[in-house]
Amino acid sequence: MTLHSFPLLRLLHLADSALPIGSTAHSYGLETLIHDADLTVDQLDGCFAHILAEAGAVEAAYCRRAYALGAVRSGPDADGDATRWQAWQAINRGLSARKPARESRQASATLGRRLLRLALSLEDDATLRQALDAGSAIDLHHAPVFGLLGGHWRLGEEATVLAFLQQMMTGLVSACQRLMPLGQQRAQSILWGLQPTLAATVQRSIAAGDDDPPAFTPLLDIAGMRHPTLPVRLFVS
């Protein structure tokens, strides 16, 4: 039995919304919008499609770049490994710069580091240890870590990015279920309806190549910045 015998099972494992990394504790600013009555159940379809097309495209781009690094096999070239982990640091620093809201930035970094540590607990691997060591002094974000693991385990680039975005949107819809009168059937209908936008977002990130796709989410960014001032909070971010 080889290391990469079960890519689908590993991808399903990583994409499980119940993965114990703390994703259920974060709303990424949605709690503020709902508290201020700026977001209602009837607006969720359009809101999530916008988030996916804008912020999701950025997350997808960084997930893809990290996938390419994860797919590289370590060799005897020490300089090559050094360049690889410098690129890993640059990817995570770049994504930090695209997250102006402190709580949302910290949430992404918390989930990323926890995911990488969880992966190491499941499979002690030199590459994953190097990735963690290289990020010891910086934020390691969720999307790049997910992508790195996908590349390292050869899960398929497009499948990995699709799985990450699906997990991202599932988490946001789940947050709304706890914050507003959103039932299970309506929640699943929203997620089902997002599939074309999700696929288009992945294609947009591919078309962008090495360039960062533009994203414009001022309402969500400001809501994330204002989240610490709420009188009562259910979520960390």
LUMBA-580269 format. One line per 8 residues: their letters; for each residue y, z, x of C-alpha. Coordinates in Angstrom, 2 decimals. Each point is the difference from the previous one (the first is absolute). Example, Ala and Ser with C-alpha at 12.3 -4.5 7.8 and 13.67 -1.06 7.14 Angstrom:
BEGIN
as> -4.50/7.80/12.30 | 3.44/-0.66/1.37
# end
This chain:
BEGIN
mtlhsfpl> 0.00/0.00/0.00 | 3.31/-1.09/1.56 | 3.35/1.74/-0.18 | 1.42/-2.62/-2.37 | -2.98/-0.39/-2.35 | 1.88/1.28/-3.05 | 3.60/-1.34/0.02 | 0.29/-0.02/-3.81
lrllhlad> -1.20/3.59/-0.30 | 2.44/1.10/2.69 | 2.85/-1.83/-1.65 | -0.81/1.58/-3.36 | -0.15/3.39/1.69 | 3.43/-0.45/1.62 | 1.56/-1.33/-3.21 | -1.32/2.80/-2.21
salpigst> 2.98/1.75/-1.62 | -1.92/3.28/0.34 | -0.10/-0.26/3.81 | 0.98/3.51/1.19 | 3.22/-0.82/1.87 | 2.49/1.36/-2.55 | 1.24/-3.20/-1.65 | 0.01/1.64/-3.44
ahsyglet> 2.85/2.29/1.13 | 2.55/-2.79/0.36 | 1.99/-2.03/-2.54 | 2.31/-1.78/2.52 | 3.10/0.66/-2.08 | -1.48/-0.80/-3.42 | 0.24/3.68/-1.00 | 3.78/-0.18/0.42
lihdadlt> 0.30/-3.15/-2.09 | -2.10/1.52/-2.79 | 1.89/3.30/0.16 | 3.32/-1.87/-0.37 | -1.41/-2.09/-2.88 | 0.55/-3.14/2.06 | -3.64/-1.04/-0.40 | -1.99/-0.10/-3.24
vdqldgcf> -3.56/-1.01/-0.82 | 1.22/-3.31/-1.43 | 1.66/-0.84/3.33 | -3.01/0.71/2.20 | -1.43/-3.53/0.10 | 3.22/-1.48/1.32 | 0.71/2.94/2.28 | -3.38/-0.15/1.69
ahilaeag> 0.10/-3.78/0.34 | 3.36/0.35/1.76 | -1.23/2.79/2.29 | -3.06/-2.03/0.91 | 1.94/-3.21/0.65 | 2.65/1.74/2.12 | -1.24/3.20/1.69 | -3.60/-1.16/-0.33
aveaaycr> 0.73/-3.12/2.02 | 1.34/2.13/2.85 | -3.04/2.30/-0.07 | -2.29/-3.05/-0.09 | 1.70/-1.54/3.05 | -0.48/3.13/2.10 | -3.55/0.47/-1.25 | -0.80/-3.57/1.12
rayalgav> 1.55/0.48/3.44 | -2.01/3.15/0.56 | -3.15/-1.76/-1.19 | 0.42/-2.51/2.83 | 0.27/2.86/2.53 | -3.04/1.74/-1.44 | -2.06/-3.16/0.29 | 0.58/-0.16/3.77
rsgpdadg> -2.94/1.29/2.00 | 0.83/2.33/2.87 | -0.94/-1.32/3.42 | 0.31/0.88/3.68 | 3.63/-1.19/0.12 | 2.05/3.21/0.03 | 3.26/-1.96/-0.21 | -1.28/-1.78/-3.08
datrwqaw> -0.82/3.28/-1.69 | 3.43/1.37/0.90 | 1.68/-3.05/-1.56 | -2.14/0.40/-3.10 | 1.03/3.60/-0.58 | 3.63/-0.76/0.74 | -0.20/-2.57/-2.78 | -1.62/2.65/-2.22
qainrgls> 2.93/2.32/0.62 | 2.47/-2.81/-0.68 | -1.66/-0.78/-3.33 | 0.28/3.59/-1.18 | 3.55/0.43/1.27 | 0.95/-3.22/-1.75 | -1.37/1.21/-3.31 | 1.80/3.34/0.43
arkpares> 3.25/-1.93/0.29 | -0.73/-1.73/-3.33 | -0.30/3.34/-1.85 | 3.49/1.50/-0.45 | -1.09/2.87/-2.27 | -1.16/2.90/2.18 | -2.57/1.41/-2.44 | -1.58/-3.39/-0.62
rqasatlg> -0.08/-0.73/3.73 | -1.65/3.35/0.71 | -2.48/-0.53/-2.83 | -1.10/-3.34/1.45 | -0.33/1.56/3.46 | -1.95/2.99/-1.33 | -2.49/-2.22/-1.82 | -0.38/-2.28/3.01
rrllrlal> -0.77/2.75/2.48 | -2.37/1.72/-2.42 | -1.81/-3.27/-0.63 | -0.47/-0.65/3.70 | -1.24/3.54/0.59 | -2.37/-0.32/-2.95 | -1.37/-3.25/1.44 | -0.55/1.73/3.33
sleddatl> -1.86/2.82/-1.72 | -2.29/-2.56/-1.62 | -0.53/-2.05/3.14 | 1.02/1.26/3.43 | 1.25/-3.15/1.69 | 1.97/-0.61/3.19 | 2.32/-2.57/-1.58 | 0.92/2.29/-2.86
rqaldags> 0.59/2.87/2.42 | 2.27/-2.25/2.07 | 1.92/-0.99/-3.13 | 0.52/3.66/-0.88 | 1.00/0.90/3.56 | 2.42/-2.93/0.22 | 1.69/1.26/-3.17 | 0.16/3.65/0.97
aidlhhap> 3.80/-0.02/0.34 | 0.85/-2.40/-2.85 | -0.68/-0.46/-3.69 | -3.26/-1.80/-0.79 | 0.43/-1.63/-3.38 | -2.56/-0.49/-2.72 | 0.11/-3.82/-0.16 | -0.41/-0.60/3.77
vfgllggh> -2.78/2.57/0.28 | -1.80/-1.58/-2.95 | 0.41/-3.40/1.63 | -1.16/1.22/3.41 | -3.16/1.46/-1.52 | -0.60/-3.21/-1.93 | 0.24/-2.06/3.18 | -2.06/2.43/2.07
wrlgeeat> -2.80/-0.02/-2.58 | 0.34/-3.77/-0.67 | 0.63/0.44/-3.70 | 1.89/-3.29/-0.40 | 3.77/-0.30/0.34 | 0.86/-1.17/-3.50 | -2.48/2.37/-1.62 | 1.40/2.92/2.00
vlaflqqm> 3.60/-0.72/-1.00 | -0.97/-0.55/-3.63 | -1.90/3.29/-0.02 | 2.94/1.86/1.50 | 2.46/-1.37/-2.56 | -2.41/0.74/-2.84 | -0.32/3.59/1.23 | 3.80/0.25/0.34
mtglvsac> 0.60/-1.12/-3.58 | -2.84/2.12/-1.38 | 1.66/3.04/1.57 | 3.38/-0.81/-1.56 | -1.50/-0.60/-3.44 | -1.94/3.26/0.32 | 3.24/1.83/0.81 | 1.58/-1.39/-3.14
qrlmplgq> -2.96/1.21/-2.07 | 0.85/3.53/1.04 | 3.74/-0.40/-0.54 | 0.24/-1.85/-3.31 | -2.04/-0.84/-3.13 | -2.09/-2.71/1.64 | -3.60/-0.15/-1.19 | -3.06/-1.22/1.86
qraqsilw> -0.31/-3.31/-1.88 | 3.68/-0.88/0.48 | -0.22/0.97/3.69 | -2.96/-2.29/0.55 | 1.76/-2.79/-1.87 | 2.97/0.31/2.36 | -2.21/-0.15/3.08 | -1.94/-2.96/-1.37
glqptlaa> 3.21/-1.87/-0.74 | 1.24/0.55/3.56 | -2.85/-2.00/1.55 | 1.87/-3.34/0.19 | 3.02/1.71/1.57 | -2.26/1.84/2.42 | -1.63/-3.25/1.14 | 3.38/-1.71/0.29
tvqrsiaa> 1.32/2.90/2.07 | -2.81/-0.40/2.52 | 0.71/-3.72/0.26 | 3.70/0.74/0.48 | -0.78/2.32/2.89 | -2.20/-2.67/1.58 | 2.72/-2.64/-0.38 | 2.52/2.33/1.68
gdddppaf> -2.09/-0.02/3.18 | 1.54/2.29/2.59 | 3.25/0.28/-1.93 | 0.63/2.97/-2.27 | 0.11/-1.09/-3.64 | 3.28/1.00/-1.67 | -0.16/2.89/-2.44 | 2.65/1.36/-2.35
tplldiag> -0.87/3.27/-1.76 | 3.26/2.02/-0.03 | -0.78/1.87/-3.23 | -3.34/1.22/1.33 | 1.45/0.82/3.45 | 2.84/2.04/-1.48 | -2.42/1.72/-2.38 | -2.12/0.95/3.01
mrhptlpv> 3.05/1.40/1.79 | 0.99/2.02/-3.08 | -3.50/1.37/-0.64 | 0.51/3.24/2.02 | 2.89/0.94/-2.33 | -2.05/0.01/-3.22 | -0.07/3.43/-1.68 | -3.78/-0.19/-0.55
rlfvs> -2.37/-2.27/1.93 | -3.64/-0.83/-0.60 | -0.27/-2.27/3.06 | 0.85/0.41/3.67 | 1.90/-3.30/0.05
# end
